[in-house]
Amino acid sequence: MVNSFSDDDDTGGSARLVAETLPGDNAAPLSVGELSLKLKRFVEGEFGHVRLRGEISGYKRAVSGHVYLALKDDSAVIDGVIWKGAAHALAFTPQDGIEVIATGKLTTYPGRSKYQIVIDRMELAGEGALMALFEKLKAKLAGEGLFDPARKQRLPFLPRTIGVVTSPTGAVIRDILHRLADRFPSHVIVWPVAVQGEAAAGQIAAAVRGFDAIAPGGPVPRPDLVIVARGGGSIEDLWAFNEEVVVRAIADCQIPIISAVGHETDTSLSDFAADLRAPTPTAAAEIAVPVRADLIATVAGYGVRAERCARRYQERGRERLTALARLLPRRDALLGPQRQRVDDLGQRLDRALEARVTRGRRQLDRAGAVLRPAMLARQLSGARDRLARTGKLLDALNPKGLLKRGYVLVEARSGGVVTTAEEARAAGALMLHFGDGAVAARVERTSAKPYEKPVSAQPSLL
């Protein structure tokens, strides 16, 4: 219905300054918040469960753990959000350019006057999208150098301990253990993990890092080699081994790793990161250890060859020795001159001994002539005379003989011979030694001149 207003109508088409309720208008004005709430209720009620197919764009994970992205196709774009709990439950890591099917509900965001989808679940839109994600992640990790051949480690020739990351049940672990037992029995440590499903990637990465964290010499032996294995399956079944967390764990491991995921035609990113790819888990066991029987045969062959070489060397030595022996002169010819020289020296020795005995006898005869009794008596008489003269000289020099002739030996009582008057005055107390005994004396002080004999200067007997 069209309302017409006359020019003179006060409520005509002219703008009003203050809002007024018009006649026949029974709709009260809504606030922006009320309108937003009505839209939110309508959208959530009408589209409480939707499934959208589109390509991921603008993927971003916030610090809070929530994920923000957009889904687009050729004609439209819709924003989306994945709350933290749902984001952790995703079976893959979303990336831009990947086509997915998102399941959730539509809602509005009043703060920006826009609608968006709250995603509860997200899957790849077919194997084509999965392969696109595979190639994109492969290019990213290859660009970081995780697949560089220079990073590859050499496998040990004969590992003492082998770690196996796989499911504890199923044919894979049985095939590996059986093959190892047939070829070369080894100590095997199995780290049980889920090889499929949402929790598989985290468990596989944790197992690889757990083996790498085992310290050498501890209660649990550190593996010399690790095998990451899984049986065959579709690309979705094997996807856990394409997850970035698993690939990085394998690339960072300091223990050599063999990747044995799926069948020979299956390829995973773990194969590129591992030090060696095995077409099957059974082939991984064959690669891991040599055949014990072959090693025994090889060692035995080396022993036979070494024995032959030793025997051949001995035979050649014997031949050379025989040849050299023919060139040597005969024993009689070789020792003849030496024997003749020995005989000559023996004869010379006999003559030399006879001459030496003769000279000895002559010397003894001359010495015996000198030692006659008359000669000895004359020598003894001369010795007695010299001894008597020496005795007389000793008697003449004996101080006791002088004392018997009237001389006196003066000593200080403190010790020491007194030879001057000054020493006697200084000593005071003296001992006078005569020929028949000793007398104590004391020196009196006097002014008499030397060599005078005043009465007061005579020593007084005590």
Sequence and secondary structure as in RCSB ss.txt:
>XXXX:A:sequence
MVNSFSDDDDTGGSARLVAETLPGDNAAPLSVGELSLKLKRFVEGEFGHVRLRGEISGYKRAVSGHVYLALKDDS
AVIDGVIWKGAAHALAFTPQDGIEVIATGKLTTYPGRSKYQIVIDRMELAGEGALMALFEKLKAKLAGEGLFDPA
RKQRLPFLPRTIGVVTSPTGAVIRDILHRLADRFPSHVIVWPVAVQGEAAAGQIAAAVRGFDAIAPGGPVPRPDL
VIVARGGGSIEDLWAFNEEVVVRAIADCQIPIISAVGHETDTSLSDFAADLRAPTPTAAAEIAVPVRADLIATVA
GYGVRAERCARRYQERGRERLTALARLLPRRDALLGPQRQRVDDLGQRLDRALEARVTRGRRQLDRAGAVLRPAM
LARQLSGARDRLARTGKLLDALNPKGLLKRGYVLVEARSGGVVTTAEEARAAGALMLHFGDGAVAARVERTSAKP
YEKPVSAQPSLL
>XXXX:A:secstr
      TT TTSSS  SS    TT       HHHHHHHHHHHHHHHSSSEEEEEEEEEEEE TTS EEEEEE SS
 EEEEEE HHHHHT SS   TT EEEEEEEEEEEGGGTEEEEEEEEEEESSHHHHHHHHHHHHHHHHHTTTT GG
G     SS SEEEEEE SSSHHHHHHHHHHHHH   EEEEEE   SSTTHHHHHHHHHHHHHH  TTSSS   SE
EEEEE    TTTTGGGGSHHHHHHHHH SS EEEEESSTT   HHHHHSSEE SSHHHHHHHHS  HHHHHHHHH
HHHHHHHHHHHHHHHHHHHHHHHHHHHS  HHHHHHHHHHHHHHHHHHHHHHHHHHHHHHHHHHHHHHHHT HHH
HHHHHHHHHHHHHHHHHHHHHH HHHHHHTT  EEEETTSSB  SHHHHHHH EEEEEETTEEEEEE       T
T   GGGS EE 
